[in-house]
Amino acid sequence: MVCFQNVGMRYGLGPVILHDISFELKPGSFHFLSGASGAGKSSLLKLIYLAHHPSRGLVTMFGRDTADCSRNERALLRRRIGVVFQDFRLLEHLSILDNVAVPLKLGGEKRSRIKAHATELLTWVGLQDCMNALPRTLSGGQKQRVAIARAVISRPQLLLADEPTGNVDDVIALRLLHLFEELNRLGTTVMIATHNEALMSQFDHPRLHLEGGRMTVPAEANSPRAGAT
């Protein structure tokens, strides 16, 4: 589903952010992307969801060499990817119910199904009592949960989440991770970027680790508990 071969990235003429990154995400896999703040996790996710071009190397998405894709083809590839951003990117003039429903509306779903599905997901993330609220009235943790519900509502083939539990307590964090696991069981490939070691240690999913813009496999990822990448 995703294949990076010797990929490097820099912003403009600035320093190199990612160095010779190579890895694969197989369909239906679930990986954590670990690393300290500034290690390059967000930059790597931007390459995967095609927000930036690599400076060098080959990026293949869904079997397509992204370097050969037209703008329209890249847009179609992005529609197969759900993304949870660190800065939420909610539409401030819409209720949280309508924010969550945006992907289904863009996909042409029936209105009755859109409302039912959006309501179900908001209930699951514990926001059933404020579905008609505007984003500006919510806390950071509540906005994070809205962003997650929006990212998963259309059951994307690939889900990328950038520190999705950074603004919620431990109970909600575990609930959200179990939501990601359920989506994974339904066939979605999942990659979650986080530096929360305590949270990752509670799950058996393998990790890819970034350190100084280079990818390594931490010792924990090779243990029997973690499985192989």
N, C-alpha and C positions, 0 to 999 in steps of 0.2 A: 504493500500500500504506500509506504514511504521509503525511499532509499536515498541516502546521502553518500556521495563518494568524494573524499578529499575536498570537502567544501570549506571555503574560507569566506569571511565577511568583514567588511569595514564600512563605516559611514563616511562617504565622501573621501576626503584625503586624510582622514583621521587614522588613528592606530588600528591595527587589526584586532577585531573583537573575538572572532572565532578562527581557530587554526586547524586545518586538515581534519574536519569532522567527517567520520564515516560510521554509519549505522543503518539498520533496517527496522521498520515497524511492520510486522506481519499482520494480515487481516485478523481481527478478533483478539489482538494482544492488549495487554494493559501494562504500562510502564510508568514509573516515577522518573522524573528528571530532577536530580538533586544537584546541590551546589550552593555555595555561599552567595550572598548578595553581590552583584557585580561579576559573577562568574560567566555570564553570557546566556543564562536560561531564557530570558525574554527575547533576546536577539535570535536565538535558535528557533523559538516558537514563531517569530515573525517570518522566518524563512519557510517554515512548514506551511503556514497559512497564506503564503505568497504575498505578504505585505512588502517584502523586500527581495531584491535579487542577490544571489551570492556574488562575491567578488571573483571567485574561482571555484572550480569543481562542478560536479553534476548533481542536480536534484531531480529525482523522479517521483511524481505523485500519481497514484492510481494508474501506474503503467505509462505515464506520459512524461517525456523529458520537458521540464518546464521552460527551458531555454527556447524551445521551438513553439511555445504556445502563443497564440494571439491574445490580445486584451480580452476578447469575448470568451476565449477558451479558458483563460485564467479565472474569469468571473464564474464560469460554470463549475470549475473545480472547487472554488471557494464555497459554492452552495452545498457541497458535500461535506463541509467541515463546520463543526460548531466550536466557538471560541468563547472562553470566559476570560475577560480582560481584567487586569489589576485595577484599572480606573473605571470599571463598570460599563461606561458608555450607554447609559440609559437615556431615553428620550424624555426630557423634563416636562413636556407639555402633555404627555400621555399618562394615564393611570398605570399602576404596575401590572394590572391584568392585561391592558393593551400592549404594554412593553413586552410581556412574555409572549403575547400572541403574534407579534410582528413576523416571525419566520413563517408561520402557517398562513398568514394573510398574503405574504409575498408568494407563497407556493400555491395559492388559489384554493385552499381548503374551504369547506362549507362553514358558514358562520356558526351553526349549532355545534359542530365538532370543535371549532376553535375555542369557543367559550368553555365547553366542557373539559377539554384537555388542559387549557390554561388554568382553570379552577382546580383541577386535580393536582397539577404540579405545584401550585402555590400552597395548597393544603399540605402537600408532602413536605415542603420546606418550611412549614410553620407560619405562613403568612396569609392564612385564610381570612383573618379578621381585618385586613387592610388592603383588600384587592382593589378598592377604588381610590386609594390614596395616591398622591403624586410623589415622585421620587424625592423631591426636596424635603418631604416630611419624614423620611426614613433615616434610620441610623446607617452607619457604614456597613455593619453586618447584615442588616436587612437588604440593603442595595446589592450586596454580594449574592445573597440568596436569589434575588430577582434575576440577576445576571446569569446565574447558573440555570435557573428554570428556563430562561429564554434560550440558552445555548443548547439544551437537551430536548426541547419540546418537539423538534422535527426529527428526532432520532437520527442524527447525522452519522455518516459512515466513519468519520474520524472526529473525536472530541479532544480539544486542547484546552487545558485550564492552567492559568498563570497565577500561582499562589491562591487557589480558590477558597482556602480556609483561613486566610490571614486576618480576617475581620470578624470571625465568629468564635464562640466558645467551644470547648472540647466536645460537648455533647452534640452540638450542631455540626461540628467538623466531622465527627464520625458518621452522623446521619447522611451528610453530603457525600462522603466517600462511599457509603453503601449504595447511594443513588447512582454514583458513577459505576460501581460494580454491577448493579442491575442492568444498566444500559449496556455494559460490556457483555453481559450474559446474553443480551438480545442481539449481539453481533457488532456493536460499535467498538472500533479500536480507540483506546484511551491513552493519552499522555498527560500526566499531571506534574507541573513544575512546582516544587516546594523545597524549602530548607528546613521543614519541620521533621526532625529526626524521630521524635517520639511518635508522631502520627504514622510515618512510614513503617516504623518497626512493628506496628500492629497488623500489617498486611503482608501477604506472601508475594506480592508482585515484584518483579525484577526492576532494577534501576539502571539508568544511564546517568553518569556523574560528570559534571563540568567543573573544571578547576583551571582558572586562568585562561579560559577560552579554549581549553583542550578537553577532549572526552576521554574519560577513564572508566573502568568498571570497578566500583568499590568492593572491598573484601566481602561486605555483607551480601552483595548481589550474587556472589558465587557460593553462598552457603546453601545447604539443603533446604532451609526454610524459605529462602528467597527465590530459588529456582534459577534458571539460566536465561540470559538475555538473548 
